[in-house]
Amino acid sequence: MLVLGGGFAGVESAIQLRKYGYQVSLVSNRDYLFVYPISIWIPTQKKSFDDVKIPLKTLSQKHGFNLILDEVKHIDHQNNKVILEQQEIEYDYLFIAMGMHKVHSRGLEHTHSICGNPEESLVIQRKLQELVEKGKGKIAIGFGGNPNDPTATGVRGGPAFELLFNISHFLKQKGLRSAFELNFFAPMKEPGKKMGDKPYKKLDIFFKRYKVTPYVGKKIKEFTEQSIVFEDDSKLISDLTIFISGGDGHQVIKNSGLPVNAAGFVSINELCRVEGHKNIYAIGDIAAIEGPTWASKQGHIAEVMANVSAYNVHQELSDKGKRKSYWEKLHIICVMDSGDGAAFISRTNYKETIIPLPILGHWLKKAWGFYYKQSKLKNIPRIPGM
């Protein structure tokens, strides 16, 4: 079994396949698993960079999979092999979990992302500290989408809200909140609506509490070193712009000849199997998720897909008929942290929930971060469904 990608989906699929007793090799272009949901605390110095990563070597030793640190250059699905920068590997079953690339916007190099290259979190930390030392500033945080993505699952807005509220709380603790202007921006008219009507309506309460001014419903024309320029040529001045770009298909996939949707995400069926390919599965951000209009790509959905695909392959190889569908497990769940509390948000086909958790919510999310790392390292038991 060959797994491409050392993120949530890739690591979880390797772990599950090992539990079924298969030999597994995992290929990653970095030597650690980055726990993105808690990386929001790196800029405000509540977590160090090392606190937010798990060495893949340690995970490979704990779970028994083979780790290959290399860059994927091409997937030769006709000959069942993957060409890496330093070698070629043949496979019987392939699990593609390399994440997604980002939609490129004009001037994107003037922005920073909390959901991109992990090292960007340290850049944001440094630039925020420079503004703190200066004693004043204007900070703009936003997210965008991909107009070619029919399901809009490449939109990842939650971390933008969390970082906004955490920075507001951080500045308040420094006694500098009144000296800073915090703005939120997004091209869509109702950013955050995927969470559900109830959570979306409560966003205004969070904006007012943390003194954030929203700028929504205007397409972004370009970014400059000190501004966001909208389609009507109006400008939002910013000393520090943090932008989570919409998701785009991975370049390796676009050049692979595998079936993709309009945005370049791999087309899969409900079993997570790539359309037209019996032995290739795509999981996590790299896949074109089908489902309700509110479906979203989150870390726990990546792990759901990893579990589903590993189970289905095992059932096939065991000559058993039962299969699992990731469609049945689609839901949104998050603890939207604000530094001094959080809100628990959940959405399914039947129900949407938001529960404010002042103070306690922040510690619950920190506890989840501890649980995730320690359970992955097999230092504590894994709770079923978590």
C-alpha positions in Angstrom: 0.0 0.0 0.0 1.3 3.4 -0.9 0.1 6.6 0.7 1.0 10.0 -0.8 0.8 12.8 1.8 1.8 13.4 5.4 -1.2 15.4 6.6 -4.4 14.4 8.5 -5.7 12.1 5.7 -2.4 10.5 4.7 -1.3 9.7 8.3 -4.7 8.4 9.3 -4.9 6.1 6.2 -1.5 4.7 6.9 -2.4 4.0 10.5 -5.7 2.3 9.6 -4.1 0.2 6.9 -1.4 -1.0 9.3 -4.2 -2.0 11.8 -5.6 -4.2 9.0 -2.1 -5.8 8.8 -0.9 -4.4 5.4 2.6 -3.2 4.6 2.4 0.6 4.1 4.8 3.2 2.7 3.9 6.9 3.3 5.5 9.6 1.1 5.8 13.1 2.5 7.7 16.2 1.4 8.1 17.3 5.0 9.2 15.4 8.1 6.3 16.3 10.4 2.5 16.2 10.6 1.3 19.8 11.2 -1.8 20.1 13.4 -3.4 23.1 11.6 -6.4 23.5 13.9 -4.2 24.7 16.8 -1.7 26.6 14.6 -3.9 29.7 15.2 -2.1 30.1 18.5 1.4 30.4 17.0 1.0 34.1 15.9 -0.2 35.1 19.4 2.6 33.0 21.0 0.3 30.7 22.9 1.9 27.8 21.1 5.4 27.3 19.7 5.9 25.9 16.2 7.2 22.6 17.7 4.1 22.4 19.9 2.0 22.2 16.7 3.9 19.5 14.8 4.4 15.7 15.3 7.5 14.1 13.8 6.5 11.6 11.1 9.5 9.4 12.0 8.0 9.0 15.5 4.6 8.2 14.0 6.1 5.7 11.6 7.9 3.9 14.5 4.8 3.9 16.6 2.5 2.5 13.9 4.9 0.5 11.8 4.6 2.1 8.4 7.6 2.9 6.2 8.4 6.6 5.8 9.8 8.1 2.6 10.7 11.8 2.7 10.6 12.8 -1.0 8.6 15.0 -3.4 6.0 13.5 -5.7 6.7 14.5 -9.3 4.3 12.3 -11.3 1.6 9.6 -10.9 1.9 7.0 -13.6 -1.4 5.2 -13.0 -1.2 3.2 -16.2 1.8 1.4 -14.9 0.9 1.5 -11.2 3.9 3.5 -10.1 4.7 6.9 -8.7 7.7 8.9 -9.8 9.4 10.8 -6.9 12.2 13.3 -7.1 14.7 10.6 -6.0 13.2 7.3 -6.9 10.2 5.4 -8.4 7.8 3.3 -6.4 5.4 0.7 -7.6 2.1 0.2 -5.9 -0.8 -2.2 -5.7 -3.2 0.3 -4.0 -2.6 4.0 -4.0 -4.0 6.5 -1.5 -3.6 10.1 -2.7 -3.7 12.6 0.2 -1.4 15.5 -0.9 -3.8 18.3 0.0 -4.8 21.1 -2.3 -3.0 24.1 -3.9 -4.3 27.6 -3.7 -6.1 29.9 -6.1 -3.6 32.5 -7.2 -4.7 36.1 -6.9 -2.9 39.2 -8.2 -0.5 40.4 -5.5 -0.9 37.3 -3.4 2.7 37.5 -2.4 1.8 40.5 -0.3 -0.4 38.3 1.9 0.2 35.5 4.5 -1.9 32.5 5.2 -2.5 30.5 8.4 -3.6 27.6 6.2 -0.7 27.4 3.8 2.9 26.6 4.3 3.3 25.9 8.0 6.3 28.3 8.3 3.9 31.1 7.4 2.5 31.0 10.9 6.0 32.1 12.2 6.0 34.9 9.6 2.7 36.1 10.9 3.9 35.9 14.4 7.0 38.0 13.6 5.0 40.7 11.7 2.4 40.9 14.4 5.2 41.4 17.0 6.7 44.1 14.9 3.3 46.0 15.0 3.0 45.4 18.7 6.4 47.0 19.2 5.4 49.8 17.0 2.3 50.3 19.2 -0.3 50.6 16.5 -1.4 49.2 13.2 -4.1 48.0 10.8 -4.6 44.2 10.3 -6.9 42.7 7.7 -7.8 39.0 7.7 -10.0 37.3 5.1 -10.6 34.3 2.9 -11.7 33.6 -0.7 -13.1 30.8 -2.8 -12.6 29.2 -6.2 -15.1 30.2 -8.9 -14.4 26.9 -10.7 -15.3 24.8 -7.7 -18.9 23.7 -8.2 -19.2 22.5 -4.5 -17.3 25.4 -3.0 -15.7 22.9 -0.6 -12.3 24.5 -1.1 -13.4 27.5 1.1 -11.8 27.4 4.5 -13.0 30.3 6.6 -13.0 29.1 10.2 -9.3 29.7 10.8 -9.7 33.3 9.6 -12.4 34.0 12.2 -10.4 32.3 14.9 -7.2 34.2 14.1 -9.1 37.5 14.1 -10.7 37.0 17.5 -7.4 35.6 19.0 -5.4 38.6 17.7 -8.1 40.9 19.2 -7.8 39.2 22.6 -4.0 39.2 22.3 -3.9 43.0 21.7 -6.3 43.5 24.5 -4.0 41.7 26.9 -1.2 43.9 25.7 -3.3 47.0 26.4 -3.1 47.9 22.8 -6.5 47.0 21.4 -7.7 50.6 21.0 -4.5 51.4 19.0 -5.3 48.7 16.3 -7.8 48.5 13.6 -9.0 44.9 12.9 -10.9 44.2 9.6 -12.4 41.1 8.0 -12.9 40.8 4.3 -14.3 38.2 1.9 -15.7 38.4 -1.7 -18.8 36.4 -1.0 -21.9 38.2 0.4 -22.5 35.7 3.3 -19.1 34.4 4.4 -19.4 31.7 7.0 -22.9 30.7 5.9 -21.7 27.1 5.4 -21.8 26.7 9.2 -25.5 27.2 9.2 -28.0 30.0 9.6 -27.8 30.1 13.4 -24.0 30.3 13.6 -23.9 32.7 10.7 -26.3 35.1 12.4 -24.2 35.1 15.5 -21.0 36.2 13.7 -22.1 39.8 14.0 -22.1 39.4 17.8 -18.5 38.1 17.6 -17.5 41.0 15.3 -18.9 43.5 17.7 -17.4 41.9 20.8 -13.9 41.8 19.3 -14.3 45.1 17.5 -13.9 43.8 14.0 -15.2 45.7 10.9 -16.4 43.4 8.1 -16.0 44.2 4.4 -17.9 41.6 2.4 -19.6 41.1 -0.9 -16.9 42.7 -3.1 -14.6 40.7 -5.3 -10.9 41.2 -4.7 -9.1 42.9 -7.6 -5.6 42.6 -6.2 -3.4 42.9 -3.1 -0.7 45.5 -2.7 2.0 45.8 0.0 -0.3 47.9 2.1 -3.8 47.3 0.9 -6.6 45.1 -0.5 -8.0 46.6 -3.7 -11.6 45.6 -4.5 -13.4 45.4 -7.8 -14.7 48.9 -7.6 -11.2 50.2 -6.9 -11.9 51.0 -3.3 -9.1 50.1 -0.9 -8.8 48.6 2.5 -5.5 49.8 4.0 -3.6 47.1 5.9 -0.1 46.9 7.6 -0.6 43.1 7.8 -2.8 41.2 5.4 -3.7 37.5 6.2 -5.6 35.8 3.4 -6.7 32.2 3.1 -7.1 31.7 -0.6 -9.7 29.3 -2.1 -8.6 25.8 -2.8 -7.4 24.7 -6.2 -6.4 21.3 -7.5 -2.9 20.0 -6.9 -0.6 20.5 -9.8 0.6 16.9 -9.8 -3.0 15.8 -10.2 -3.7 18.2 -13.0 -0.8 16.7 -14.9 -1.6 13.1 -14.0 -4.5 12.3 -16.4 -6.7 11.2 -13.4 -10.3 12.4 -13.6 -10.9 15.8 -12.0 -13.7 18.4 -11.6 -13.6 21.9 -12.9 -11.4 23.1 -10.0 -8.9 20.3 -10.5 -9.9 18.1 -7.5 -9.9 14.4 -8.0 -13.3 12.9 -8.9 -14.2 10.1 -6.6 -17.2 8.0 -5.8 -18.9 7.5 -2.4 -16.2 4.8 -1.5 -13.5 7.5 -2.0 -12.3 5.5 -5.0 -11.1 7.5 -8.0 -13.6 7.3 -10.8 -12.5 4.7 -13.4 -9.7 3.3 -11.2 -10.2 0.2 -9.1 -7.0 0.6 -7.0 -6.6 4.3 -6.5 -8.3 6.3 -3.7 -8.3 10.1 -3.1 -8.9 11.4 0.4 -8.9 14.8 2.1 -8.5 18.1 0.5 -7.2 16.7 -2.8 -10.6 15.1 -3.5 -13.7 16.5 -5.0 -16.2 16.1 -2.2 -19.8 15.6 -3.3 -22.7 16.2 -0.9 -24.9 18.9 0.5 -24.1 22.5 -0.5 -22.7 23.2 3.0 -20.2 20.3 2.9 -16.8 21.5 3.8 -13.2 20.1 3.9 -12.1 19.8 7.5 -9.5 17.7 9.2 -12.0 15.3 10.7 -13.6 14.8 7.3 -10.1 14.0 5.9 -9.8 11.3 8.6 -13.3 10.0 7.9 -12.3 9.5 4.3 -9.1 7.8 5.3 -11.0 5.4 7.5 -13.6 4.7 4.8 -11.1 4.1 2.1 -8.9 1.8 4.2 -12.0 -0.2 5.3 -13.2 -0.5 1.7 -9.9 -1.8 0.4 -9.6 -4.3 3.3 -13.2 -5.5 2.6 -12.3 -5.9 -1.1 -9.1 -7.9 -0.4 -11.0 -10.0 2.2 -13.6 -10.8 -0.4 -16.4 -9.3 1.7 -19.3 -7.4 0.2 -19.9 -4.7 2.8 -18.6 -1.2 1.9 -18.7 2.2 3.7 -19.6 5.6 2.1 -18.1 8.9 3.2 -21.4 10.6 2.1 -23.1 9.2 5.2 -20.6 10.8 7.5 -20.4 14.3 6.1 -20.9 17.0 8.8 -19.4 20.2 10.1 -18.0 20.3 13.6 -15.6 22.8 15.1 -14.7 24.6 18.2 -14.3 28.2 17.0 -11.7 29.6 19.4 -11.4 33.2 20.3 -8.5 33.2 22.8 -10.8 33.8 25.8 -13.5 31.3 25.0 -15.0 29.5 22.0 -18.2 28.5 20.3 -19.1 24.9 19.6 -20.5 24.6 16.0 -22.1 21.6 14.5 -24.1 21.0 11.3 -25.6 17.9 9.7 -28.4 17.3 7.2 -30.9 17.5 10.1 -29.6 20.0 12.6 -27.4 23.0 13.1 -26.0 24.0 16.5 -24.0 26.8 18.0 -23.2 26.8 21.8 -21.2 29.7 23.2 -18.5 28.5 25.6 -17.0 31.5 27.4 -13.6 30.6 28.9 -14.3 26.9 29.0 -14.3 26.6 25.2 -10.8 27.8 24.8 -9.5 25.1 27.3 -11.6 22.5 25.5 -9.9 23.2 22.2 -6.5 23.1 24.0 -7.5 19.8 25.5 -8.4 18.5 22.0 -5.0 19.6 20.7 -3.3 17.6 23.5 -5.6 14.6 22.9 -5.0 14.6 19.1 -1.2 14.6 19.4 -1.0 12.1 22.3 -3.5 9.7 20.8 -1.7 9.7 17.4 1.5 8.9 19.3 -0.3 6.0 21.0 0.4 7.6 24.4 -3.3 7.6 25.3 -6.2 5.6 24.0 -8.1 6.9 20.9 -11.7 7.7 21.6 -14.0 6.1 18.9 -15.4 8.8 16.6 -12.7 11.4 17.6 
